[in-house]
Amino acid sequence: METAYWAALAVIVLMGIGTLATTLRQAGPYGRHMTPGQRFTMKARPAWLLFESPQWFSFALTFWLLAPPAASPSSVMLFVFGLWQCHYVYRGLIYPLRMRDTHRQFPLIAVVMGFLFNLLNGFANAYAVGHAEHLMTAAWFSDPRFVVGLVIAVAGWVVNFQADTILINLRSDGFTGYRIPRGGAFRWVSAANYFGEIVWWCGFGLMVWTPAFAVFVFFTLANLMPRALAHHRWYREHFPDYPKSRRAVIPGLL
Ligand SMILES: NC(=O)c1ccc[n+]([C@@H]2O[C@H](COP(=O)([O-])OP(=O)(O)OC[C@H]3O[C@@H](n4cnc5c(N)ncnc54)[C@H](OP(=O)(O)O)[C@@H]3O)[C@@H](O)[C@H]2O)c1
């Protein structure tokens, strides 16, 4: 099983490099960047439900059945397991149900790629959490990496949730186009949701401290940074009154 774990990490790294190389040229073709006349699509809501689902079932099956911890899981492992599952109940279930515009389409190829990535990532991270020696005792709860990582993660999650809510509310009156988002971290960046997401996973990675999480953080950056830059360019092209001081994704920097 350890060989499968390292192989999964290698594949995720390759997927991250491939994603970076392609999305720097052309943003992932969904939402505002969807290719006009795109064929082979499905509705966005079931698409999100489908391609995010492996993160919870792959993680849970690996952690409890496929490659469980040698001894019974420690309290730290159970905490990480719970936090991971809570995040994906939000991202894979509650978030799609909160979407307003239910007629939006999503490309099937992105569903397939997202599903495969999430399957591998859920497996690799569950295996890493279940087999990391430093997570086997409750002493890790007081390690500075755990404490600081948890604080950063919670802050990132709050920023991400608030940004998701601001974007969802932009269409609360039935409008189906795009408006300039304001408030929350949108005061500083165009992609406040991605900023929060990146901070959340960086904090989570510090808290868990495994190679699998480092690879996941790399993939998240490779996936979200180019898309945030594309969103930023798109806003500037489409709104002449777009706030000039706003950056793309990292406040004050990028
Ligand atoms: N961990 C990861 O690697 C990862 C990957 C992808 C997404 N996510 C997270 O999943 C969430 C959604 O991601 P996403 O890529 O779909 O984000 P997005 O492109 O910013 O879109 C988010 C939602 O808000 C709508 N929207 C965006 N800007 C709008 C505006 N100016 N006016 C009105 N509506 C607007 C979009 O509609 P349209 O679909 O019609 O554009 C979509 O329903 C985010 O919180 C993100 O962080 C995480």
The ligand as an ORCA input file, in Angstrom:
! r2SCAN-3c Opt
* xyz 0 1
  N      -9.172     23.403     -3.541
  C      -9.223     23.679     -4.820
  O      -8.272     23.409     -5.545
  C     -10.468     24.328     -5.401
  C     -10.666     24.248     -6.762
  C     -11.771     24.894     -7.321
  C     -12.638     25.575     -6.491
  N     -12.463     25.612     -5.154
  C     -13.368     26.405     -4.305
  O     -14.708     26.237     -4.756
  C     -15.404     27.494     -4.738
  C     -15.951     27.819     -6.138
  O     -14.887     27.870     -7.055
  P     -15.069     28.449     -8.522
  O     -13.820     28.106     -9.257
  O     -16.393     28.037     -9.095
  O     -15.114     30.028     -8.185
  P     -15.605     31.252     -9.107
  O     -15.200     31.051    -10.519
  O     -15.164     32.490     -8.413
  O     -17.214     31.153     -9.054
  C     -17.881     30.984     -7.819
  C     -19.394     31.120     -8.019
  O     -19.767     32.503     -7.977
  C     -20.271     32.929     -9.257
  N     -19.589     34.209     -9.502
  C     -18.254     34.420     -9.537
  N     -17.977     35.722     -9.744
  C     -19.164     36.346     -9.859
  C     -19.542     37.709    -10.097
  N     -18.615     38.659    -10.241
  N     -20.859     38.007    -10.178
  C     -21.805     37.034    -10.018
  N     -21.508     35.733     -9.772
  C     -20.207     35.377     -9.702
  C     -19.863     31.842    -10.243
  O     -20.783     31.766    -11.308
  P     -20.320     31.144    -12.748
  O     -20.058     29.688    -12.511
  O     -21.496     31.418    -13.605
  O     -19.064     31.891    -13.175
  C     -19.901     30.609     -9.362
  O     -21.231     30.136     -9.183
  C     -14.404     28.534     -4.227
  O     -14.621     28.771     -2.861
  C     -13.067     27.902     -4.453
  O     -12.109     28.341     -3.532
  C     -11.389     24.993     -4.612
*
